[in-house]
């Protein structure tokens, strides 16, 4: 258990960050699943709309520190590539 004042504060902050990160990651997983489901159903309009919704969520999570920025960029890139393949 933390005994110093600074360690107690850091412990409190860690709890808040962990809760925020898990909530962000959960919503992103849901968004990604929505995009992938639209891609599997071969519906380009729905996939494009779902991607437009998921992309800023992923970018915001990276800005908040839930994901590394390159991890977020890779996720966005792979989803975009799959949606763009539907159009071709």
MIVEX-219456 format. One record per residue: z, x, y of N, C-alpha, C in turn; residue in three letters. Coordinates in steps of 0.001 Angstrom, whole numbers, plus 500000, padded with zeros to 6 digits. Example, Ala and Ser with C-alpha at 12.3 -4.5 7.8 and 13.67 -1.06 7.14 Angstrom:
<atoms>
507800513190494310507800512300495500507800513200496700ALA
507080512850497750507140513670498940507870512900500030SER
</atoms>
This chain:
<atoms>
500000500838498813500000500000500000500000500879501246UNK
499266500462502256499184501228503490500516501164504246UNK
500955502317504767502215502344505486502044502710506959UNK
501018503470507297500787503826508695500106502671509413UNK
500347502607510704499779501525511514498254501509511433UNK
497642502679511504496177502762511465495635502398510080UNK
496395502738509044495959502413507688496049500909507428UNK
497060500280507998497195498824507855496016498125508538UNK
495671498591509724494543498001510454493244498213509680UNK
493059499404509164491836499700508405491750498804507171UNK
492891498554506547492940497671505388492532496250505764UNK
493025495755506905492645494424507397491143494359507669UNK
490627495387508307489201495408508632488351495423507366UNK
488802496159506365488049496254505110487925494882504456UNK
488989494096504513488955492749503944487926491896504676UNK
487948491949506010486994491161506797485557491579506533UNK
485318492880506482483963493387506235483481492999504841UNK
484367493093503862483993492749502490483606491275502389UNK
484368490404503031484044488975503006482709488698503702UNK
482503489335504842481259489135505585480067489641504766UNK
480211490836504186479112491416503419478767490562502199UNK
479777490066501508479487489264500312478814487957500693UNK
479198487366501821478560486126502272477106486384502655UNK
476862487488503367475494487828503758474620488079502529UNK
475148488852501587474369489177500394474061487933499571UNK
475005487013499510474794485776498764473676484948499389UNK
473698484814500708472655484024501374471295484697501243UNK
471277486013501230470010486726501072469463486543499663UNK
470341486602498664469881486364497285469252484986497164UNK
469860483996497798469316482639497762467950482595498440UNK
467824483253499582466547483280500294465452483961499497UNK
465799485060498847464828485795498035464389484945496844UNK
465345484242496218465000483375495091464051482267495526UNK
464252481747496730463378480696497256461957481221497422UNK
461826482429497961460503483041498138459855483266496776UNK
460599483818495839460039484119494517459642482847493774UNK
460412481783493928460066480511493286458761479967493863UNK
458588480091495181457348479627495812456165480471495365UNK
456384481767495183455309482654494715454920482289493286UNK
455925482026492444455627481666491050454893480340490949UNK
455194479419491864454498478135491840453133478216492518UNK
452802479399493003451497479673493635451229478744494830UNK
452261478558495638452145477728496835452261478634498064UNK
451122479046498640451180480030499728451881479529500991UNK
451758478246501306452390477729502525453914477732502411UNK
454424477276501291455871477273501079456405478699501021UNK
455663479582500347456081480980500231456127481639501601UNK
455134481353502423455088481940503760456257481448504611UNK
456570480156504516457696479598505270459024480184504791UNK
459175480320503479460416480876502929460567482342503327UNK
459455483075503343459488484479503746459878484603505213UNK
459339483712506055459665483742507478461148483471507707UNK
461764482736506809463193482447506917464038483598506361UNK
463573484227505285464350485271504615464303486615505346UNK
463168486920505979462993488222506616464049488509507689UNK
464280487603508654465310487921509647466719487988509067UNK
466968487227507998468287487299507351468518488698506787UNK
467497489232506118467619490563505516467788491616506605UNK
467004491504507674467088492472508772468465492421509443UNK
468999491225509603470310491083510238471406491682509360UNK
471291491485508051472279492057507133472258493576507196UNK
471057494149507356470949495603507475471583496064508786UNK
471379495308509841471963495667511133473486495599511085UNK
474020494661510303475475494503510185476080495515509214UNK
475234496184508415475743497199507503475949496719506079UNK
475507495504505759475657495012504391474681495717503462UNK
473515496085503984472511496847503253472135498058504076UNK
471655499095503406471068500218504114469752499740504710UNK
469358500298505851468167499794506526466902500015505696UNK
466850501095504921465667501327504083465640500364502903UNK
466815500006502394466896499011501322466362497678501834UNK
466778497283503029466315496023503610464806496067503852UNK
464331497184504357462902497335504622462100497220503328UNK
462619497797502264461949497734500959461913496309500431UNK
463015495581500581463054494181500142462019493348500890UNK
461995493501502212461050492744503037459616493090502664UNK
459358494374502471458017494832502143457539494268500806UNK
458394494288499814458000493801498487457777492294498487UNK
458617491566499203458427490121499287457130489788500031UNK
456891490494501128455676490261501916454432490551501088UNK
454485491613500310453339491974499468453040490866498456UNK
454087490297497867453885489223496889453314487971497530UNK
453796487645498720453280486454499422451839486678499831UNK
451511487863500292450139488155500719449168488144499543UNK
449640488473498352448764488433497162448306487006496848UNK
449105486015497238448741484619496982447495484227497773UNK
447365484765498972446241484417499829444929484978499299UNK
444989486158498680443777486825498205443166486150496997UNK
</atoms>
